[in-house]
Amino acid sequence: MMTVVRPVALLLTTLLSLGGCSLLQPKPVPLYQLDAGEAVAPTQQNGAAVLVGPVSVADYLRNGNLLQRQPDGSLVAAPNARWASGLANDIDQQLLRQLAWRLNSQRLVLAPAPGFSADAQVMLNITRLDSGPNQPAVLEAQWRLLDRRGQLRDSRLIHLEEKHDGSLGEQVKAQSVVLQRLAAELATAIQPVVALAEPPAPPARKKAPSTKSDVQAPPAVPRIPVAEPIRIDTEVFRF
């Protein structure tokens, strides 16, 4: 006996099949990156030479998940958000970009950089950079600033906070802002150290010796006329 499939039953079967396929496909997870703000590429080719790093971060900042700070201080991974390229990598790149812009120099490199002759070196340890739905973005760090000879010129502990409206996008923006503020303070501290590394102004050049053609002849000595016998065209008579 032939079975007849009615169009309505066939349509329901197709919809159920499509619905089952869509349920099996995972939803895309939003990826986030720190924002560079107004930073633009520097224009000065021969600006300050600065070695950025080593930059060390707390172990939890190397997690690919976007962690949320809870009221009790614990950290919970956001179920629907991740860092696009890792928060630690974002920190390195944004610090480099921010400092290059603020110092207007393209001569900034991340450590290690063998053979790079730096006017100043920034060593940074970031122990906290996070936020939560009800917690502000907080950055805690310590930096050490070395001069060209490797001598310590500055050392500082820093704590920065930035409020937000609680959404994940605004949290990432607030974390970007505190990192930008850190870069601004670092740039201010770096400038006097770089100024010490600048070579002193060259001494005034001595006037080159004059050539022979420029040597003035000694003043002429007045010439004394030579006495010459005077001829007298007269006759002398003797008696």
C-alpha angles and dihedrals in degrees: 000000000000117000116223116211110208117221092240093055090047091052092050091049091052093048092050091050092051091046091052091052092050091051091054094053113087118232115251114261116228114243122211136200133186114262123240093209114201095342114136132181112281119247101205113095098188101041129130117321107227129176109212111205168288084248111192123188134191114272094246090060089065090066114111091219121091100243123213123213112226127210090256091055097255124130124232126184114243106244095218106036140066138173111261097221103003127281094250091056091047090053092054095048097043093048091052092048094045095048093045090053096045093046092040092226134125092199096093122116136176119246134284096055111150114208095015111136106213130193088206139003128211118206111191134187116189112195098173139023115153146105141195141211089271099019126083122239107270129192122187121180147145126220135193121199121205129191128224092281093050095254118145110252103167139009125181143170114217137193121186131177135189127185125223140176096259101256118124093242092053091046091056090047091052091050088051090052095054090049090051090051090051090053090050092055091045092052090051091052094046097054098072091045090053090048090058089054094055112105116250119259111275115256119260110278116248118240110264114245114265120255122241091263090055095051110106116231116240115261114275115259111231109254116238111222115242115238111244127190113261115227115221115199095208133106121245117215122205124201 
